[in-house]
């Protein structure tokens, strides 16, 4: 069985308004997933360097980043990163430009996890419902153009409705894992963070990671799922 997770780290700024990347790494260790999709990895201003220094991931965690970044000081692309365990093979990766008024993108990694070939799509969609739907369709279209492979889509979809908007577009092609409410970390009332799978995968169990550290480290809680071939 394979554990996947998604986590909006809010640029490593916690409930105390302090940037503490080490707290994020502590939460990742608690979650203990084989593959983790991160959102809001880059700082908002200046050179937009990674909120978690890449060398900190390499030396302070059990993970390594899929090499999606176009800059040496970043973990990912447009704030999206994919971290994998040391025993996961990275077979390929890609970036998807998304339609939007501000720079946004999605990232893809093709992995071999416990002998299973697995495609991961990670994203952070727009605040605008109209643009979210356009972005969802762009991601679905990009994945449909690739050779078939068991696929997991993860990220912060910014969709407050239980089913509708971009969720409707994704649900036509992928299954939604019933992870639960992950935002706001202090009092979770919304399912902004989602995990979706192709019909070649089965979610045996899933949920939201609750801990004292997770409630402090970001304004989102991590969501996770245990998957296996259907």
N, C-alpha and C positions, 0 to 999 in steps of 0.2 A: 504494500500500500504506500501511496505517495502523499505527502502533506504539502499543500500549496497555501500561500497566504498573500494578502494585500494590505498595505499600510500607508496611509497618508501621513507623513511625518511632520508636516507643517514647518518645513525648513529647520527642523530640530528645535523649534521654540516651544517650550512647555507651558504649563498652566501658570508658572511663576514669571512668564514672559522672558525667560532666560534661554539662550541657545546652548543646549547641553547635548551634543551629539552622542556622548557616551551613554546617556539614558536610552537613546534609540537603540543602540547596540545591545544594551541589557534587555530591552523588550524583545528584540529579535532572538536573543538567546532563549528567552522564556517561551516564545512561540515555537522555536525549534522546527521550522519547516524545511523541506528539501529545496523549495523555490519560493522566493518572496518578491512580489512586485511592490516597488515604492513609488509614491508620488510626492511632489513638492520637495524634491531632493536638492534643487539648486536655490541659492539665495536670490532674492527678488531684484536687488539693485547691484550697481557696480559691474564687476566682471562676471557676475552670476556664477561664482565658484560653488562647488558642492558644499552643502551645509554639513555633510559628514566628509572630512578629508579622505580621499581614496586610500591613503596609507593607513588610516585608522581602521578601515574595514579589513584591510589585508592583515594587519597585526593584532587587531583587537576583537576579531570575530571569527566564526567558523565559515565565513562566506567569502566569495569573490564575485566581482561584478562582471556581467556579460559586457564585452567591450563595445558598447553602443555610443560612447561619448566621442565627440569630435574635438574635445579639449582635454588636456592633460589633468586639469584641476577639477574635472567633473566625473560623476559616477554614471551619468546617463545622458538623456537627450530630451530637451524641453521639460525637464523636471522629472521624467520617468526613468526609473532604473529597474533592472532585474538582477537580483542576487541569487546565487546558487551555492549549494554545499560543495565541499571539496571533492566529493566522489561523483558529482554530476558532470557529464561530458557536454561541452558546448559545441554543437554541430554546425550552427549557423545563426545569423541574426539579421535584422532589417529594421529600417525606420519608415514610418508612414506619415507623410505630411497630411494634416487634416484641414478641411475647409473651416475658416474662422476669421474673425476680425483682428485677433491677436495671435501671436505665434503659439501654436499647439501642435503636438504630434503624438503618435502612438509608437510603441516599439514591440518588436517580435523577436523571440529567441526560439531556436529549435534545439532541443536538448535530448539527451539520453539519460533517463533517471531510473535506476534499478532495472536496467535492461529495456525499458519502455521508451520508444521515441515519442516525444511530447512537444507540441508547439504551445508557446506561451505568448499571449498578446496582452500588453500592459498599457493602461491609458488613464488620462485625467481629462474628463470632458468639460465643455464650456458651461458657464452659468446660465446662458441663454438656452431656453428649450428648443428654439428653432435651430440653432447651431448644433446642439447636442444631437438632434435627429440626423442632421447632415453628416456629422462626424461618425455616428453609429453606422450609417449606411456606407460610409467610406471604409471603415474598418471591416465590416462584413464583406464588402466587395473585394478588398485586398486579400482577405483570407480565402475567399472563394476562388481567387485566381491562382492560388498555390496548390501544389500536390496535396491530396488528402492526408491528414495526419490527426491523431487524437489531439484536441485543442482545448486549452483553458484560457478564458478571457478574464482579466482581473483589473480592478482599479476603482477610482472615485468617479462615479458617473454623474454626480451632482443632481440626481433625479430624486425629488422628494416624494413623488407619487408612488403608490404601491405597485401599480402596473399601468403603464401608459407612456407616452413620449418615446424616448429612446429605448426604454425597456421593452416596449412593444416591438420595435425594430429588431432588437437582439433576440427576443423570444421566438421570433419566427424561424430562427436557425439554431439557437442554443438553449440549453436548459439552465434555469436560474437555481443556484444553491440557496437554501433558506437559512442564511447565516445569522441574520438578526440585526438589530439596531447598533450602529457603531459611532454615531455622531449625535451629540457632542460627548466627548470622552467623560466629562464630569456627570452628565446625565443623558444617556443615549436615548434619543427619540426618533431618529431617522436612519433609514438604510441607504446611505449615500454610497457606501463601499460595497461592491458586488463581486461575486465569483460566478462565472458561467462556463458551461462545458459543452462540448460536442456530444452527440448521442452515442459515440463510441466509448464514452467514459461514464462511470457510475460514481456518484458521491455517496459514500457510505455513512459519513457523518460530517457535520460542519458547525461552525459557531463563531462567536466573537470572543476575542481574548481579553479577559478582565483581570487586572492586577493593579496593585497600588502604583507600581512604576508606570504601567501603561496609561493610567489616568493622569499622571504627571507629565509624561514625555511629549504629548501632542494633543491636539483637539479632536483627533479621531482615534478610535481603537482599532487594532488589527482584526481582520476577518480571516478565517481559515477554513480549509476543507480537506478531508481525506478522500482521495480518488483512487480508482482502480479501473482496469479495462472492463467494459460492460459485457 
